[in-house]
Amino acid sequence: MAKDTSMAKDSIKVRMPALGGQGAVTAAHIAATAADTEGYYAVSNPFFGAEKRMAPSESYTRLGTVPIYDRGEVIYPDIVMIYHPQVITMGKSYTMPFYAGIKENGLVIINSDIELLTDKDRAFLDSKNVKVLTRDFTKFAIDMAGTELATNMAMLGALFGALGNFGKPAIEEGIKDRFLKKYVASGGTASLDSVIEKKFKKKRDLIEKNLQVASAAFDLTEKWAEEVGLHQMLKTI
């Protein structure tokens, strides 16, 4: 079934509240790179305080069919991606409530094995016609890659599966670009990259496992988006 394109926009903004060590910065970077390979305009940037595990961290990705000049914090997101339940349950986020500023007809993706939203949360999101997907994407990572450090790849696949603008080859190119090239990263991100790479014998193994995780989440979310009637959020070039 084709998606409803009547409300598709020239550009969308994605906010990714996470905890330190979950790789949201890397996921945002790969998302932007993957979109760029498909001919879209894209930028990503992080926002965090202390660079340590389990500390609040946010990353942002902007995607569009038109040039993007804004690189600041995303105040009014079209999509909010919650990487860890504690973002909601313990308020470990720079933006509270986590859905603050979300636009009409938006999307929330929550990485959790249980339902975390209160009746009040649901009522507010329903009033803005925001679709909510809650799935244990960390389980995807552990089952397929053998490590929770691939959770960010599952979240990336979920994002692109929901959007429908970018195929799996674009995700693969984004992953290759991130792990086969040298980047000047922050201390925390560089350390995380090193830990991830040590989990695999070769970078080729790393890329293939990450792609498998992203692909499985992509398929799940693409099917879910069709079932709930999620409209196309970003215009096709």
C-alpha positions in Angstrom: 0.0 0.0 0.0 1.4 3.4 -1.0 1.8 5.9 1.8 -0.3 9.1 2.0 2.0 11.9 0.7 -0.4 14.8 1.2 1.3 15.9 4.4 4.9 15.2 3.3 7.3 18.1 4.0 10.3 19.6 2.4 12.3 18.9 5.5 12.0 17.1 8.8 13.8 17.2 12.2 14.7 14.3 14.3 15.5 14.5 18.0 17.3 11.5 19.7 17.4 11.6 23.5 19.7 8.9 24.7 22.2 8.0 27.4 25.9 8.2 27.1 27.4 5.1 25.4 24.4 4.2 23.3 25.8 5.6 20.1 23.1 8.1 19.3 25.7 10.5 18.0 27.0 7.8 15.6 23.4 6.9 14.6 22.6 10.6 13.8 25.8 10.9 11.7 25.1 7.7 9.8 21.4 8.8 9.2 22.6 12.0 7.7 25.3 10.4 5.6 22.8 7.7 4.3 20.3 10.4 3.3 23.1 12.3 1.5 23.9 9.3 -0.6 20.2 9.3 -1.8 20.5 12.9 -2.9 18.8 14.5 0.1 20.2 17.4 2.1 21.1 16.3 5.6 23.0 17.5 8.7 23.5 16.0 12.2 24.9 17.4 15.4 25.1 16.2 19.1 24.3 18.0 22.3 25.6 16.6 25.6 27.2 17.6 28.9 29.4 15.1 30.7 30.8 12.5 28.4 30.2 9.4 30.4 28.0 6.3 30.3 24.4 6.7 31.3 24.6 10.5 31.3 21.9 12.3 29.3 22.8 12.9 25.6 20.9 14.2 22.6 21.6 14.0 18.9 19.8 15.7 16.1 19.4 14.9 12.4 17.8 17.2 9.9 16.7 15.8 6.5 15.3 17.6 3.5 14.8 18.1 -0.2 15.9 21.7 0.2 19.1 23.1 1.7 19.4 23.0 5.5 21.1 25.9 7.4 19.9 25.3 10.9 22.3 23.3 13.1 21.1 24.0 16.6 19.1 22.1 19.1 15.9 20.6 17.7 13.1 22.3 19.7 10.2 21.3 17.4 10.8 17.8 16.1 8.8 15.8 13.6 10.3 12.6 15.1 11.5 11.8 18.6 13.5 8.6 19.1 13.9 7.4 22.7 17.0 5.3 23.0 16.6 4.2 26.7 13.6 3.9 29.0 15.3 6.1 31.7 14.9 9.0 29.3 11.2 8.7 30.2 11.1 7.0 33.6 13.9 9.0 35.2 13.8 12.2 33.1 17.3 11.7 31.8 16.8 14.1 29.0 17.6 17.7 28.2 14.0 18.1 27.0 11.1 17.3 29.3 8.6 15.9 28.8 10.4 13.9 26.1 7.8 14.8 23.5 7.9 18.6 24.1 7.5 20.5 20.9 6.6 17.6 18.8 4.7 18.6 15.6 1.3 17.5 14.4 1.3 14.1 12.6 4.7 13.3 14.1 6.3 10.0 15.2 7.8 8.7 18.5 10.0 5.6 18.5 10.7 4.2 21.9 13.3 1.5 22.7 11.6 -0.5 25.4 10.2 -3.9 26.2 7.3 -2.4 28.1 4.8 0.3 27.6 6.1 3.5 29.3 3.5 6.2 28.4 1.0 7.4 30.9 -2.7 8.0 29.9 -1.8 11.7 29.9 1.1 11.2 27.5 -1.2 9.1 25.2 -3.9 11.7 25.3 -1.6 14.5 24.3 0.1 12.6 21.5 -3.2 11.4 20.2 -4.5 15.0 20.1 -1.6 15.8 17.8 -2.1 12.6 15.7 1.4 11.4 16.7 2.1 7.7 16.0 4.0 5.8 18.7 6.1 2.6 18.2 7.4 0.9 21.3 9.7 -2.1 20.6 12.8 -3.7 22.4 15.4 -2.7 19.8 18.2 -3.6 22.2 17.0 -7.2 21.9 17.4 -6.9 18.1 21.0 -5.9 18.7 21.8 -8.6 21.2 20.1 -11.4 19.2 21.7 -10.4 15.9 25.0 -8.8 16.7 25.7 -10.2 20.1 26.0 -6.9 21.8 23.7 -4.1 23.0 26.1 -1.6 21.4 24.3 -2.2 18.1 21.1 -0.8 19.5 21.8 2.4 17.7 21.8 0.5 14.4 18.4 -0.9 15.2 17.1 2.5 16.0 18.6 3.8 12.7 16.8 1.0 10.8 13.6 1.8 12.5 13.8 5.4 11.5 14.4 4.7 7.9 11.8 1.9 7.8 9.2 4.4 9.1 10.2 7.2 6.7 10.2 5.1 3.5 12.5 7.5 1.6 15.7 5.6 2.1 16.5 2.0 1.2 18.8 -0.4 2.8 21.7 0.3 0.4 21.7 3.9 1.7 22.0 2.6 5.3 24.9 0.3 4.2 26.7 3.2 2.6 26.2 5.3 5.8 27.6 2.5 8.0 30.6 2.0 5.7 31.3 5.7 5.6 31.3 5.8 9.4 33.5 2.8 10.1 35.8 2.7 7.1 36.9 6.3 7.2 38.8 8.3 9.8 36.8 10.9 11.7 37.8 13.5 14.3 35.4 12.4 17.1 34.9 13.5 20.7 36.7 11.5 23.3 33.6 9.5 24.3 32.5 8.7 20.8 36.1 7.7 19.8 36.3 5.4 22.8 32.9 3.8 22.0 34.0 3.2 18.4 37.1 1.4 19.7 35.0 -0.8 22.0 32.6 -1.7 19.2 35.4 -2.5 16.8 37.0 -4.8 19.3 33.8 -6.9 19.5 34.5 -8.0 15.9 37.4 -9.6 14.2 37.3 -7.4 11.1 35.5 -4.2 10.2 33.7 -6.1 7.5 32.1 -8.3 10.2 31.2 -5.1 12.1 29.5 -3.6 9.1 27.6 -6.8 8.2 26.3 -7.3 11.7 25.3 -3.7 12.1 23.5 -3.9 8.7 21.7 -7.1 9.7 20.4 -5.3 12.9 19.4 -2.2 11.0 17.7 -4.3 8.2 15.6 -6.3 10.7 14.4 -3.2 12.4 13.8 -1.6 9.0 11.5 -4.4 8.0 9.6 -4.4 11.3 9.0 -0.7 11.3 8.1 -0.5 7.6 5.4 -3.1 8.2 4.2 -1.3 11.3 4.0 2.0 9.5 1.8 0.5 6.9 -0.5 -1.1 9.5 -1.0 2.1 11.4 -1.3 4.3 8.3 1.7 6.4 9.0 1.8 9.1 6.2 4.9 9.9 4.3 6.7 12.6 6.4 9.4 13.7 4.0 8.9 14.5 0.3 10.6 12.3 -2.2 13.1 13.9 -4.5 
